Amino acid sequence: MSRAALLVLADGRFPAGGHAHSGGAEAAVRAGRITGAASLEEFCRGRLHTAGLVSASLAAAAALGADPAALDTAADARTPSPALRVAARRLGRQLMRAARATWPSGELDALAGEFPKGAHQPVVLGLAARAAGLGADDAAHCVAYESVSGPATATVRLLSLDPFDATAVLARLAPELDRVADQAVLAARRTLDDGVDALPAASAPLLEISAEAHAAWAVRLFAS
Amino acid sequence: MTTGVRATARIVARDDGRGGTSLPVLAGEGPLALRRTRGSGDEARVMIVGAMSGPLGGDHFTVQAEVAKGALLHVGSAAATIALPGQAKGEARYDVRLHVAAGGELRWLPEQLISAQGSELYVSSRIDLAHGARLIHREEQVLGRAGEQPGRLTSRLTVRVGERPLLDQELACGPGAPGGWDGPAVLAGHRAMGQLVVVRPEFERDPVQPQQMGEYAALTPLAGPAVLVTALAPDALQLRRVLDQALQALT
């Protein structure tokens, strides 16, 4: 495995469109649920242990070679909000374009052919990690980190939060992030024997509910 | 060491051939008593009557229901279920296993599950539907009795149509749950949460549009012939009001 490849994949400047999404932070800021660094941290912690864990498990399972179509169906079942399913597929399609150009692979080509409108982003990321010679642990870390770095970066723009404070939030979450990535890899390994039901299904009701309202806003800074 | 109570209740509903539904199996056990009550129209209605308190720590309850082709089963409960701490060590488990055949319909509308302080409960509901089966499934959780801190509650709801997962959601809350459960991404201080799943073959042709129901509830079409209503509320009464309203809008 190449540590540098992991940095390329995890880099916020990797051209996969993630910067256009706030991970629910825009809706939470508008509702007054994120007002500063402390509430941002609680938001990120909640997202990490729910959507973050599920996404990291999907990515780890894809990186281990589980059937991507079955993982995509499992992702749908874990995403009741149609607005979030659309966002995940859009992000998946963008990541697919970047990944195929960066790490050409037959498996990525096959998934792109099967899902012309995009597969769920974490599934694509897992396959991209595989194509880059990275492991399940790398894929899980990458996705778990994205699940909190997205809202943190967005909140800097939405609230004019001090970027140092936002980065400190991410640093404080680091030990929990490592644990979530470990949990994700364990679940992904079980998936190879027991099928996708072994994937975590941790859910965050407010993320799902507010994503629907957010998608209907006439003017918004972020796509989700 | 004390061990908890193990109990299984089983219901089988069949088309009685005269336009109604018969219950060839209606078998309660211990704390899970089953009573057939008067249903409306051609449905068979069953009430789950808690004959003992609990589930308590270490208990393991299972309820199984099977609805055959052409049968219409309505299951309710006589009162809310209260998870309580027990003498036995460890968490309690409550498993619900539901099967509905093509052309069968299950209306699963029990009262709330209340997580009392100090309790530890894992609820797992697995619903297997054949293509062409119909379902109304309501699940409500209340964190703590009035003015009380909640226990630890984890609840997983899995619905499949054919072999395909349609919905898989787990919510963990209370002391010891993964961090952030009461924070701005998950519950934000709400003490009652509910999910209503409605599966109907006709949604395949005629999908329902997503609908916001106030700030804390949404009706969302799933990736299949189904909708889910997710709602949060300050208490059980207000939660029920939202879910009832959603159910009415769908019928």
Contacts between the chains, C-beta under 8 A, distances in Angstrom:
chain1	res1	chain2	res2	distance
A	24	B	185	6.4
A	28	B	184	5.1
A	28	B	185	7.0
A	31	B	215	6.9
A	33	B	184	3.6
A	33	B	188	5.7
A	34	B	184	5.7
A	39	B	183	7.6
A	39	B	184	5.6
A	42	B	180	5.6
A	42	B	183	3.4
A	42	B	184	5.9
A	42	B	185	7.6
A	43	B	180	7.3
A	43	B	183	6.1
A	43	B	184	4.4
A	43	B	185	4.7
A	44	B	180	7.6
A	44	B	185	7.7
A	45	B	179	4.4
A	45	B	180	3.5
A	45	B	183	6.4
A	45	B	185	8.0
A	46	B	179	7.2
A	46	B	180	2.8
A	46	B	181	6.5
A	46	B	183	4.4
A	46	B	184	7.0
A	46	B	185	3.5
A	46	B	186	4.3
A	47	B	180	7.1
A	47	B	185	4.6
A	48	B	179	7.8
A	48	B	180	7.0
A	49	B	178	3.7
A	49	B	179	5.9
A	49	B	180	5.7
A	49	B	181	7.6
A	50	B	178	7.9
A	50	B	180	7.7
A	50	B	185	7.1
A	50	B	186	6.4
A	53	B	178	7.9
A	73	B	164	6.1
A	73	B	165	6.0
A	73	B	223	7.9
A	74	B	165	5.9
A	74	B	168	7.0
A	76	B	165	7.8
A	76	B	222	7.8
A	76	B	223	4.0
A	77	B	159	8.0
A	77	B	165	3.9
A	77	B	166	5.9
A	77	B	167	5.4
A	77	B	168	4.4
A	77	B	222	7.8
A	77	B	223	7.3
A	78	B	168	5.4
A	78	B	169	6.9
A	80	B	167	6.7
A	80	B	169	7.0
A	80	B	220	5.0
A	80	B	222	6.1
A	80	B	228	4.7
A	80	B	230	6.5
A	81	B	210	7.7
A	81	B	218	7.2
A	81	B	220	5.3
A	82	B	210	5.6
A	82	B	220	5.9
A	82	B	221	5.9
A	83	B	210	7.2
A	85	B	223	6.6
A	176	B	179	6.5
A	196	B	165	6.8
A	197	B	158	7.0
A	197	B	165	7.2
A	197	B	168	7.5
A	199	B	168	7.9
A	200	B	170	7.0
A	201	B	156	6.1
A	201	B	158	7.3
A	201	B	168	4.2
A	201	B	169	5.6
A	201	B	170	4.3
A	202	B	170	5.3
A	202	B	171	7.7
A	202	B	172	6.7
A	202	B	178	7.2
A	203	B	169	4.3
A	203	B	170	6.1
A	203	B	171	5.7
A	204	B	185	5.0
A	204	B	186	4.5
A	205	B	171	7.0
A	205	B	186	6.6
A	205	B	187	6.8
A	205	B	193	5.9
A	205	B	230	5.2
A	205	B	232	5.7
A	206	B	184	7.0
A	206	B	185	5.9
A	206	B	186	5.9
A	206	B	187	6.8
A	206	B	188	5.7
A	206	B	216	7.7
A	206	B	232	6.9
A	207	B	185	5.4
A	207	B	186	7.6
A	208	B	218	6.9
A	208	B	220	7.1
A	208	B	230	5.7
A	209	B	215	8.0
A	209	B	216	6.3
A	209	B	217	6.4
A	209	B	218	4.5
A	209	B	230	5.7
A	209	B	231	7.9
A	209	B	232	7.2
A	210	B	215	8.0
A	212	B	210	5.3
A	212	B	212	5.7
A	212	B	218	4.5
A	212	B	220	6.3
A	213	B	212	5.0
A	213	B	215	7.4
A	213	B	218	7.3
A	216	B	212	6.9
